[in-house]
Amino acid sequence: MAVRATFRGTVIAESDDTVVVEGNHYFPPEAVRTEYLEPSDTQTTCPWKGLASYHHVVVGGERAVDAAWYYPHPKEAASQIKDRIAFWRGVVVE
């Protein structure tokens, strides 16, 4: 079953190959429409997943700050989400 991430009615990502960790769907990079992502300098650290990097999601001039995140170099326990992208902050995942 395909999972879809939308922001302001626009599909940002869609895939039937997401990995769910802590209730968040992590989409494979090829399933994400990167034209709606802008780089962010934000980084956070998770004790077991490692260092997360972020993107802003922008559609039609509306911006969801740091609404997409990913782990480019996750710790071994989270290796299944390497480079996969998850969403929050106004992005609807269903």
Sine and cosine of phi, psi and omega as CSV:
sin_phi,cos_phi,sin_psi,cos_psi,sin_omega,cos_omega
0.00,0.00,0.78,-0.62,-0.05,-1.00
-0.96,0.27,0.64,-0.77,0.09,-1.00
-0.95,-0.30,0.65,-0.76,-0.07,-1.00
-0.81,-0.59,0.67,-0.74,0.12,-0.99
-0.93,-0.37,0.81,-0.58,0.00,-1.00
-0.79,-0.61,0.47,-0.88,0.09,-1.00
-0.68,-0.73,0.85,-0.53,-0.02,-1.00
0.82,0.57,0.59,0.80,0.05,-1.00
0.99,0.12,-0.03,1.00,0.00,-1.00
-0.98,-0.20,0.73,-0.68,0.02,-1.00
-0.96,0.29,0.85,-0.53,0.02,-1.00
-0.99,-0.12,-0.59,0.81,-0.01,-1.00
-0.45,-0.89,0.50,-0.87,0.06,-1.00
-0.42,-0.91,0.76,-0.66,-0.03,-1.00
-0.27,-0.96,0.48,-0.88,0.16,-0.99
-0.97,-0.23,0.29,0.96,-0.02,-1.00
-0.79,-0.61,0.81,0.59,0.07,-1.00
-1.00,-0.05,0.39,-0.92,0.10,-1.00
-0.92,-0.39,0.82,-0.58,-0.03,-1.00
-0.99,-0.13,0.84,-0.54,0.05,-1.00
-0.73,-0.68,0.81,-0.58,0.00,-1.00
0.79,0.62,0.62,0.78,0.04,-1.00
0.99,0.15,-0.02,1.00,0.00,-1.00
-0.97,-0.23,0.71,-0.70,0.07,-1.00
-1.00,0.07,0.83,-0.55,0.07,-1.00
-0.98,-0.20,0.89,-0.46,-0.05,-1.00
-1.00,0.03,0.59,-0.81,0.11,-0.99
-0.91,0.42,0.55,-0.84,-0.08,-1.00
-0.82,0.57,-0.60,0.80,-0.04,-1.00
-0.94,0.34,-0.20,0.98,0.01,-1.00
-1.00,-0.05,-0.05,1.00,-0.07,-1.00
-0.98,-0.22,0.73,-0.68,0.03,-1.00
-1.00,0.10,1.00,-0.04,-0.15,-0.99
-0.92,0.40,-0.25,0.97,0.05,-1.00
-0.91,0.41,-0.26,0.97,0.04,-1.00
-0.99,-0.14,0.10,0.99,0.00,-1.00
-0.94,-0.35,0.66,-0.75,0.14,-0.99
-0.85,-0.53,0.66,-0.75,0.00,-1.00
-0.87,0.50,0.53,-0.85,0.09,-1.00
-0.80,-0.60,0.47,-0.88,0.06,-1.00
-1.00,0.06,-0.08,1.00,-0.05,-1.00
-0.92,0.39,0.67,-0.74,0.14,-0.99
-0.64,-0.77,0.58,-0.81,0.09,-1.00
-0.73,-0.69,0.30,-0.96,0.00,-1.00
-0.87,-0.50,0.75,-0.66,0.12,-0.99
-0.95,-0.30,0.72,-0.69,-0.05,-1.00
-0.83,0.55,-0.55,0.83,-0.06,-1.00
-0.94,-0.33,-0.31,0.95,0.01,-1.00
-0.99,-0.13,-0.51,0.86,0.01,-1.00
0.94,-0.34,-0.48,-0.88,-0.10,-1.00
-1.00,0.00,0.85,-0.53,0.03,-1.00
-0.99,-0.15,0.60,-0.80,0.12,-0.99
-0.92,-0.40,0.37,-0.93,-0.14,-0.99
-0.79,-0.62,0.33,-0.94,0.17,-0.99
-0.75,-0.67,0.48,-0.88,0.22,-0.97
-1.00,0.07,0.52,-0.85,0.11,-0.99
-0.96,-0.26,0.81,-0.59,-0.07,-1.00
-0.77,-0.64,0.83,-0.56,0.04,-1.00
-0.70,-0.71,0.84,-0.54,0.07,-1.00
0.82,0.58,0.59,0.81,0.01,-1.00
1.00,0.09,-0.16,0.99,0.06,-1.00
-1.00,-0.01,0.74,-0.67,-0.09,-1.00
-0.87,-0.49,0.74,-0.68,0.17,-0.98
-0.96,-0.29,0.96,-0.27,-0.10,-1.00
-0.92,0.39,0.77,-0.63,0.06,-1.00
0.80,0.60,0.61,0.79,-0.09,-1.00
-1.00,0.06,-0.12,0.99,0.05,-1.00
-0.80,-0.60,0.68,-0.73,0.04,-1.00
-0.66,-0.76,0.35,-0.94,-0.02,-1.00
-0.41,-0.91,0.27,-0.96,0.01,-1.00
-0.88,-0.47,0.99,-0.16,-0.01,-1.00
-0.93,0.36,-0.47,0.88,-0.01,-1.00
-0.65,-0.76,0.94,0.35,-0.06,-1.00
-0.94,0.35,0.34,-0.94,0.13,-0.99
-0.92,0.39,0.31,-0.95,-0.09,-1.00
-0.82,0.58,-0.61,0.79,-0.03,-1.00
-0.89,0.45,-0.35,0.94,-0.03,-1.00
-0.90,-0.44,0.37,0.93,-0.09,-1.00
-0.85,0.53,-0.43,0.90,-0.02,-1.00
-0.93,0.36,-0.22,0.98,0.01,-1.00
-0.95,-0.31,0.21,0.98,0.02,-1.00
-0.80,0.60,0.82,-0.57,0.04,-1.00
0.91,0.41,0.02,1.00,0.07,-1.00
-0.98,0.19,0.46,-0.89,-0.13,-0.99
-0.90,-0.44,0.75,-0.67,0.06,-1.00
-0.90,-0.44,0.28,-0.96,-0.10,-0.99
-0.72,-0.70,0.39,-0.92,0.11,-0.99
-0.27,-0.96,-0.30,-0.95,0.08,-1.00
0.79,0.62,0.84,0.55,0.07,-1.00
0.99,-0.17,-0.25,0.97,0.08,-1.00
-1.00,0.08,0.82,-0.57,-0.02,-1.00
-1.00,-0.01,0.81,-0.58,0.03,-1.00
-0.91,-0.42,0.86,-0.52,0.00,-1.00
-0.52,-0.86,0.00,0.00,0.00,0.00
